[in-house]
Amino acid sequence: MEKYYQHALSVGRRVIRLIAQALNLDATFFEKPGLMDAPMAYIRLLHYSGEVSNPEVGIFGAGAHSDYGMITLLSTDGVPGLQICKRKDEIPQVWEEVQPVKGAYIVNLGDMLERWSNGVFRSTLHRVILEGKERYSVAFFLDPNFDCLVECLPKCCSKENPAKYAPITSGYHLLERYSQSYKGIISMST
């Protein structure tokens, strides 16, 4: 598991370099001290039963959601079921199948990256629809240091396009999102 973690961390860092370049930043922008030198990174092993989903009545392997952090690398066992919605704010939402590619990661962009880029990059709304086969996947979540300040990048805002989100630390952003998800179960003060 440690070997997989180190490999996923290395791939994640390369993806983040590409993101920096896509934002017209230096490739090493996110490698500055205090940003990603002590990242919050963890693995989650996922198992979906062999049931059949029924979206019309709200039965899913995993309901529609976006990941809270910066990026998620997902490896799957090849069983289909992951769907994305490219235009998450439109009604009705249109869902597309993500075809697994053997040996490749699926990269989900998270809410924190959307916040940092002022919406230049949108977080990936996704869900899992089960088709009667067991499904396994491994999610690797890669987020900045806990106390990294996430604020609109200067190249992502202007007078005509002001910052849409207030500055917040990476850790507090995640705690806030978890608190919203588990309202009544956990408290921000604990």
C-alpha positions as CSV (number, residue, x, y, z in Angstrom):
1,M,0.0,0.0,0.0
2,E,2.9,2.4,0.8
3,K,4.4,1.7,-2.7
4,Y,1.0,2.5,-4.3
5,Y,0.7,5.7,-2.2
6,Q,4.1,6.9,-3.3
7,H,3.4,6.2,-6.9
8,A,0.0,8.0,-6.8
9,L,1.6,11.0,-5.0
10,S,4.2,11.2,-7.7
11,V,1.6,11.1,-10.5
12,G,-0.6,13.6,-8.6
13,R,2.3,16.1,-8.3
14,R,2.8,15.8,-12.1
15,V,-0.9,16.4,-12.7
16,I,-0.7,19.5,-10.5
17,R,2.3,20.8,-12.5
18,L,0.1,20.5,-15.7
19,I,-2.7,22.4,-13.9
20,A,-0.3,25.2,-13.0
21,Q,0.9,25.4,-16.7
22,A,-2.7,25.4,-17.9
23,L,-3.3,28.4,-15.6
24,N,-0.3,30.2,-17.2
25,L,1.7,29.8,-14.0
26,D,5.2,28.3,-13.6
27,A,5.0,24.5,-13.6
28,T,6.5,24.5,-10.1
29,F,4.0,27.1,-8.7
30,F,2.3,24.6,-6.4
31,E,5.7,23.4,-5.1
32,K,6.4,26.6,-3.2
33,P,7.0,26.1,0.5
34,G,3.8,26.1,2.4
35,L,1.6,24.9,-0.5
36,M,2.2,21.2,-1.2
37,D,5.4,20.3,0.6
38,A,3.3,18.6,3.4
39,P,0.2,17.7,1.5
40,M,-2.9,16.1,2.9
41,A,-3.0,12.9,0.9
42,Y,-4.9,9.7,1.6
43,I,-6.2,6.6,-0.1
44,R,-9.7,5.3,0.1
45,L,-10.5,1.8,-0.9
46,L,-14.0,1.6,-2.4
47,H,-16.3,-1.5,-2.9
48,Y,-19.7,-1.3,-4.6
49,S,-22.0,-4.3,-4.2
50,G,-23.4,-6.2,-7.2
51,E,-26.8,-4.6,-6.9
52,V,-28.5,-2.7,-9.7
53,S,-29.0,1.1,-9.4
54,N,-32.3,2.9,-10.1
55,P,-31.6,6.6,-10.4
56,E,-35.3,7.4,-10.9
57,V,-36.0,6.3,-7.3
58,G,-32.7,7.5,-5.9
59,I,-30.8,4.2,-5.7
60,F,-27.1,4.7,-6.6
61,G,-23.8,3.0,-5.9
62,A,-22.7,6.6,-5.0
63,G,-25.0,9.6,-5.4
64,A,-24.0,12.7,-7.3
65,H,-21.2,14.7,-5.6
66,S,-17.9,16.5,-6.2
67,D,-14.8,15.9,-4.3
68,Y,-13.9,18.6,-1.7
69,G,-10.2,18.9,-2.2
70,M,-7.8,19.7,-5.1
71,I,-7.6,16.5,-7.2
72,T,-8.5,12.9,-6.9
73,L,-6.8,10.1,-8.8
74,L,-9.1,7.1,-9.3
75,S,-8.0,3.6,-10.4
76,T,-10.7,1.1,-11.2
77,D,-11.1,-2.6,-11.8
78,G,-12.5,-2.0,-15.3
79,V,-16.1,-2.5,-14.3
80,P,-18.1,0.4,-15.7
81,G,-20.4,2.6,-13.6
82,L,-18.7,6.0,-13.0
83,Q,-20.6,8.8,-14.7
84,I,-19.7,12.5,-14.9
85,C,-21.8,15.6,-15.5
86,K,-19.8,18.2,-17.4
87,R,-22.4,21.0,-16.9
88,K,-23.3,20.6,-13.2
89,D,-25.3,23.8,-13.0
90,E,-27.7,23.0,-15.9
91,I,-31.1,21.4,-15.5
92,P,-31.6,18.7,-16.5
93,Q,-28.2,17.3,-15.8
94,V,-26.7,15.2,-18.5
95,W,-24.6,12.2,-17.3
96,E,-21.9,10.6,-19.4
97,E,-20.2,7.2,-18.8
98,V,-16.5,7.3,-18.0
99,Q,-14.9,4.4,-19.9
100,P,-12.2,2.8,-17.8
101,V,-8.8,2.5,-19.4
102,K,-6.6,-0.3,-18.2
103,G,-3.5,1.1,-16.3
104,A,-4.8,4.7,-16.4
105,Y,-6.0,7.0,-13.6
106,I,-9.2,8.9,-13.9
107,V,-8.6,12.5,-12.6
108,N,-11.4,14.3,-10.8
109,L,-10.9,18.0,-10.1
110,G,-12.1,19.1,-6.7
111,D,-14.0,22.0,-5.2
112,M,-10.8,23.5,-3.8
113,L,-9.2,23.7,-7.3
114,E,-12.4,25.4,-8.5
115,R,-12.1,27.9,-5.7
116,W,-8.4,28.5,-6.3
117,S,-8.9,29.0,-10.0
118,N,-12.0,31.1,-9.6
119,G,-14.0,28.7,-11.7
120,V,-11.5,28.3,-14.5
121,F,-11.3,24.7,-13.5
122,R,-14.7,23.3,-12.4
123,S,-14.9,20.5,-9.9
124,T,-16.2,17.2,-11.4
125,L,-19.7,16.2,-10.5
126,H,-19.8,12.5,-10.5
127,R,-21.8,9.4,-9.4
128,V,-21.7,5.7,-9.6
129,I,-24.5,3.6,-11.3
130,L,-24.3,-0.1,-10.5
131,E,-25.2,-2.6,-13.2
132,G,-25.3,-5.8,-11.2
133,K,-21.6,-6.5,-11.0
134,E,-19.3,-5.9,-8.0
135,R,-17.0,-2.9,-8.5
136,Y,-13.8,-1.9,-6.8
137,S,-11.8,1.3,-7.1
138,V,-9.0,3.1,-5.3
139,A,-9.3,6.8,-4.7
140,F,-6.2,8.9,-4.0
141,F,-7.1,12.4,-2.7
142,L,-4.3,15.0,-3.0
143,D,-4.8,18.3,-1.2
144,P,-2.5,21.2,-0.2
145,N,-0.9,21.6,3.2
146,F,-3.5,22.0,6.0
147,D,-2.6,25.6,6.6
148,C,-2.1,26.6,2.9
149,L,-4.1,29.7,2.1
150,V,-6.4,29.0,-0.9
151,E,-7.3,32.3,-2.5
152,C,-8.1,33.3,-6.0
153,L,-4.9,33.1,-8.1
154,P,-4.1,36.6,-9.6
155,K,-4.2,35.2,-13.2
156,C,-7.7,33.9,-12.6
157,C,-9.4,37.1,-11.7
158,S,-9.7,40.7,-13.1
159,K,-11.8,43.8,-12.7
160,E,-14.4,42.2,-15.0
161,N,-14.1,38.8,-13.3
162,P,-13.5,39.4,-9.5
163,A,-12.8,36.6,-7.1
164,K,-15.9,34.5,-6.4
165,Y,-14.7,32.9,-3.2
166,A,-13.2,34.3,0.0
167,P,-9.7,33.2,1.0
168,I,-9.7,30.1,3.3
169,T,-7.0,27.6,4.4
170,S,-7.1,24.3,2.8
171,G,-7.7,22.5,6.1
172,Y,-10.5,24.7,7.1
173,H,-12.1,24.4,3.7
174,L,-12.1,20.6,4.1
175,L,-13.4,20.8,7.7
176,E,-16.2,23.1,6.6
177,R,-17.2,20.7,3.8
178,Y,-17.1,17.7,6.0
179,S,-19.1,19.5,8.6
180,Q,-21.8,20.4,6.0
181,S,-21.8,16.7,4.8
182,Y,-22.2,15.3,8.3
183,K,-24.3,18.0,9.8
184,G,-25.5,16.9,13.2
185,I,-22.9,14.1,13.4
186,I,-19.7,16.0,13.8
187,S,-18.9,19.5,15.1
188,M,-16.2,22.0,13.9
189,S,-15.3,22.6,17.5
190,T,-14.3,19.0,18.3
